[in-house]
Amino acid sequence: MKKTIALLAAALLLAGLTACGENTTSDAPAKTDGTSKTETKKEEPKPQPADLTGTWKQTNSNDPNSYMEATISGDTIEVNWIGTDAKSLYWKGTYQAPTEAGDWKWTSQGDTETMAQSLLASQDATKDFTYSEADGVSWETTALGTTITVKTAKQ
């Protein structure tokens, strides 16, 4: 009888130890830490610089029929006063495209010869422009002794 109990205890112990071993079959569930050997990590896309090419219309004008509009093309920015049936040059100068994501600033070198032909054009040799997601392309404009920051949105 002692032998039978000893054999039964040994069989149970052996069965218990076998159940504790690691399952190495390929249909084993994935690890609980959220990773598995077959998963590949996806990299987040790197933020790209904004593409400012195109037309930018003033968003903070007091009159829907009178506003400023900027056009960026290649390495040039041109800003015009827009009115009912009228368009007058305010600025024409260089443009430096963003090289980094996020807000951007550049100083435009004015085409003073071209601007000298327009009565409403700036008389400055340079003008600072900025870009932000909130204000679009923006710049300061002075007319009749009043300076405003023109804010725009891409059309």
QUIKA-V970601 format. One record per residue. N is the residue number from 1. RES is the residue in one letter. PSI is psi in radians with two decimals (NA if undefined). OMEGA is omega in radians with two decimals (999 if undefined). Layout:
# QUIKA-V970601
n = <N & N>
res = <RES & RES>
psi = <PSI & PSI>
omega = <OMEGA & OMEGA>
This chain:
# QUIKA-V970601
n = <1 & 2 & 3 & 4 & 5 & 6 & 7 & 8 & 9 & 10 & 11 & 12 & 13 & 14 & 15 & 16 & 17 & 18 & 19 & 20 & 21 & 22 & 23 & 24 & 25 & 26 & 27 & 28 & 29 & 30 & 31 & 32 & 33 & 34 & 35 & 36 & 37 & 38 & 39 & 40 & 41 & 42 & 43 & 44 & 45 & 46 & 47 & 48 & 49 & 50 & 51 & 52 & 53 & 54 & 55 & 56 & 57 & 58 & 59 & 60 & 61 & 62 & 63 & 64 & 65 & 66 & 67 & 68 & 69 & 70 & 71 & 72 & 73 & 74 & 75 & 76 & 77 & 78 & 79 & 80 & 81 & 82 & 83 & 84 & 85 & 86 & 87 & 88 & 89 & 90 & 91 & 92 & 93 & 94 & 95 & 96 & 97 & 98 & 99 & 100 & 101 & 102 & 103 & 104 & 105 & 106 & 107 & 108 & 109 & 110 & 111 & 112 & 113 & 114 & 115 & 116 & 117 & 118 & 119 & 120 & 121 & 122 & 123 & 124 & 125 & 126 & 127 & 128 & 129 & 130 & 131 & 132 & 133 & 134 & 135 & 136 & 137 & 138 & 139 & 140 & 141 & 142 & 143 & 144 & 145 & 146 & 147 & 148 & 149 & 150 & 151 & 152 & 153 & 154 & 155>
res = <M & K & K & T & I & A & L & L & A & A & A & L & L & L & A & G & L & T & A & C & G & E & N & T & T & S & D & A & P & A & K & T & D & G & T & S & K & T & E & T & K & K & E & E & P & K & P & Q & P & A & D & L & T & G & T & W & K & Q & T & N & S & N & D & P & N & S & Y & M & E & A & T & I & S & G & D & T & I & E & V & N & W & I & G & T & D & A & K & S & L & Y & W & K & G & T & Y & Q & A & P & T & E & A & G & D & W & K & W & T & S & Q & G & D & T & E & T & M & A & Q & S & L & L & A & S & Q & D & A & T & K & D & F & T & Y & S & E & A & D & G & V & S & W & E & T & T & A & L & G & T & T & I & T & V & K & T & A & K & Q>
psi = <-0.69 & -0.63 & -0.70 & -0.76 & -0.70 & -0.73 & -0.73 & -0.76 & -0.70 & -0.69 & -0.75 & -0.73 & -0.75 & -0.73 & -0.69 & -0.72 & -0.63 & -0.66 & -0.44 & -0.23 & 2.76 & 2.41 & 2.10 & 0.24 & 2.72 & -0.20 & 0.35 & 2.52 & 2.75 & 2.74 & 2.65 & -0.08 & 0.12 & 0.06 & 2.73 & 2.88 & -0.42 & -0.21 & 2.50 & 2.45 & 2.31 & 2.22 & 2.46 & 2.41 & 2.43 & 2.32 & 2.36 & 2.69 & 2.59 & 2.52 & 1.89 & 0.01 & 2.41 & -2.85 & 2.36 & 2.07 & 2.42 & 2.35 & -0.23 & 0.61 & 2.56 & -0.19 & 2.11 & -0.26 & 0.00 & 1.97 & 3.08 & 2.66 & 2.30 & 2.46 & 2.17 & 2.22 & 2.23 & -2.11 & 0.52 & 2.49 & 2.33 & 2.27 & 2.30 & 2.60 & 2.27 & 2.28 & -3.14 & 2.02 & 0.50 & 2.60 & 2.12 & 2.37 & 2.30 & -0.76 & 2.45 & 2.17 & -2.97 & 2.71 & 2.34 & 1.96 & 2.55 & 2.48 & -0.10 & 2.72 & 2.69 & -2.83 & 2.65 & 2.50 & 2.53 & 2.71 & 2.07 & 2.33 & 2.07 & 2.56 & 1.44 & -0.52 & -0.80 & -0.75 & -0.46 & -0.34 & -0.14 & 2.23 & -0.58 & 0.16 & 2.70 & 2.59 & 0.08 & 2.61 & -0.45 & 2.75 & 2.38 & 2.29 & 2.62 & 2.75 & 2.31 & 2.73 & -0.62 & -0.72 & 0.03 & -2.58 & 2.30 & 2.78 & 2.82 & 2.43 & 2.35 & 2.22 & 2.33 & 0.64 & 0.06 & 2.27 & 2.28 & 2.74 & 2.02 & 2.23 & 2.52 & 2.94 & 2.56 & 2.37 & NA>
omega = <3.10 & 3.13 & -3.12 & 3.13 & 3.14 & 3.09 & 3.12 & 3.12 & 3.13 & 3.14 & 3.11 & 3.13 & 3.12 & 3.11 & 3.13 & 3.13 & 3.12 & 3.14 & -3.14 & -3.11 & -3.12 & 3.08 & -3.08 & 3.13 & -3.05 & 3.13 & 3.09 & 3.12 & 3.13 & 3.11 & -3.09 & 3.12 & 3.05 & 3.13 & 2.99 & -3.09 & -3.10 & 3.13 & 3.00 & -3.12 & 3.08 & 3.13 & 3.06 & 3.10 & -3.13 & 3.12 & -3.10 & 3.06 & 3.13 & 3.02 & -3.06 & -3.13 & 3.11 & -3.08 & -3.11 & -3.10 & -3.14 & -3.14 & -3.07 & 3.08 & 3.10 & -3.09 & -3.12 & 3.14 & 3.14 & -3.06 & 3.07 & -3.13 & 3.13 & 3.06 & 3.12 & -3.12 & -3.14 & 3.14 & -3.10 & 2.97 & 3.10 & -3.13 & -3.14 & 2.92 & 3.13 & 3.09 & 3.11 & 3.14 & -3.13 & 3.08 & -3.11 & 3.14 & 3.02 & -3.09 & 2.95 & -3.09 & -3.09 & 3.09 & 3.08 & -3.12 & 3.09 & 3.07 & 3.13 & 3.07 & 3.09 & -3.12 & -3.06 & 3.09 & 3.02 & 3.07 & -3.12 & 3.04 & -3.04 & 2.99 & -2.99 & 3.10 & 3.14 & -3.11 & 3.13 & -3.13 & -3.10 & -3.12 & -3.07 & -3.12 & 3.05 & 3.08 & -3.13 & 3.09 & 3.11 & 3.08 & 3.11 & 3.09 & 3.06 & 3.00 & 2.96 & 3.14 & -3.10 & -3.02 & -3.08 & 3.03 & -3.12 & -3.13 & 3.07 & 3.11 & 3.08 & 3.08 & 3.13 & 3.08 & 3.14 & 3.11 & 3.07 & 2.99 & 3.12 & 3.09 & -3.05 & 3.00 & -3.12 & 3.14 & 999>
